[in-house]
Amino acid sequence: MAGILRIAIGLDKTKNQWVRNINCEEKANLLEIKVFGEENMDLEIWEAQRYADTLAKYLKKEIVLMVG
């Protein structure tokens, strides 16, 4: 749960609530998180990617966040 919460906190880095939806796709050794929303979400995605290590260790998968 902590890993998911850390990613969520990163996705609200600017406090502008630009993220509207996410879509997760699990693959063999990868979890892709596609982020949908408004404006330029590069900072939010960058910050969430920095926080993804906790969840990645738990799932034993690489986590990649990208604009959807």
N, C-alpha and C positions, 0 to 999 in steps of 0.2 A: 504494500500500500504506500509506503514512503516513497518508493521510486516513481510511482504514478503521480503522487502529489508534487514531487520535485519538478517533474516535466510540466505539470499544470501551472506551477508558479512561474516557471520560465516562459511559458506561453502567454503570460500576462505581464511581462517585464515592463512595458511602458504604461501600464494601467489604462490603456485606451480601449480595451475590450474589442480588439480587431478580430480576434479568432472567433469564428462562428460555428465551425464544425471540424471534426477530425475523422479520418478513416484509417484504421489500422489493418495491415495485411501481414500475416505471419508466413514466413518462408522457412526453409530448413534451418539456416543459421542467422536469420535476419528478421527484424521486425521493422517494417516500413510504416511510418506515421505521416500521412498526408494531411496538411493543415490548410483549411479553407477559411477565407475571411476577406476583410477589407484592407485597403491601403497597402503599405509596404510592411510586411511582417518579418523582414529579414532579422531584425534584432530579437524578436520573440523566438524565432526558430533557432538562431544562434545560441541564445541563452538556454533554451530547452535542451538543445543538443549537449551543452556543457553539463547539464544536470542528469543526463540519461544514463550515466555510468552505474548508478545504484540499481536501476531496473535491469540494465544489461547484465550485470553480474548475477542477479537473481535468476533471470531467464536463461542465462548462458547463451545469449544471442547479441549480435551487433544491432544497434538501434540507429536508424537513419530517419531524420525528420526532413520534410521537404514541402514546398508549396504545392498544393493539390490543384 
